[in-house]
Amino acid sequence: MNRVGFIASSLLVVLALLSSMLFVVDQRQFGVVYALGQIKSVITEPGLNFKLPPPFQNVRYIDKRLLTLDSTDTEPMLTAEKQRVVIDWYVRWRISDPSEYIRNVGLDESAGAMQLNRVVRNAFQEEVNKRTVRELLSSKRDTLMADVKAEVLKAVTGGKPWGVDVVDVRITRVDYAETITESVYRRMEAERKRVANELRSTGAAEGEKIRAEADRQREITVANAYRDAQKIKGEGDAEAAKIYAQAFGQDPQFAKFYRSLDAYKASFANKNDVILVDPASSDFFKSYRSSGTGTN
């Protein structure tokens, strides 16, 4: 029984020892083998690997994928014309040499991201100081990103190489600082109000001009129509007078009698009209008297 227990215990110890000597490197990682705190080897290919059991050798893993570093600093930068702008950017980078990275940067990706963030920000500040806001927003924006990338690569490959590769540097947003943005918005609002008021004033002036011209045309049209109407009326009255004269000239007595009838008709147009005259002495009823005498 003791022999079986010994064999089982020995097998467990052997298995534990083997498990501490075997390790698997994922295709997304580097495997860094340490021997007494010093880098012994770097495994770059995925698969099963061997090492000495702890504490003689240990293994740590570092990400070998393409990493993205986004800006988190909202501190404004000064442009060439001393305008305060906030720039959002991101960097695509990867660890290319784990040995140099561990010696000069740190043991994990966060250490590299922290130092790279500082270097990229300083590079942006230096390049932004050389350019105006218009240049940051125009086609020179690509030149700015290329210059920043060149400065960052120079910093990470200098006297103490970081063992990293900077693939791309991009700007995602350029905006004024909040205090300047409010001032710009107020200035834009005032300008829009000025333009709107100017358009309203111009429209009102044009409206008054159009109304005045329409009133003038109306007066001219009415005056011309009245003139033509009076002319036609005068011509008609003249023609009527001419016809009356010709007709009445043939029989003056009848014409006189006819005019008297028109006068009587006009005088008694309303049944309620009352006229107080002496028929015997008034010339107004002379035609009646003449007619009555003639009939008798």
Buried (B, 14 or more C-beta within 10 A) or exposed (E): EEEEEEEEEEEEEEEEEEEBBEBEBEEEBBBBBBBEEEBBBBBEEBEEBEBEBEEEBBBBBBBBEEBEBEBEBEEBBEBBEEBBBBBBBBBBBBBBBBEBBBBBBBEBBEEBBEBBBEBBBBBBBEBBEEBBBEBBEEEBBEEBBEBBBBBBBEBBBEEEBBBBBBEEBBBEEBEBBEEBBEEEEEEEEEEEEEEEEEEEEEEEEEEEEEEEEEEEEEEEEEEEEEEEEEEEEEEEEEEEEEEEEEEBEEEEEEBEBBEBEEEBEEEEEEEEEEEEEEEEEEEBBEBEEBEEEEEE
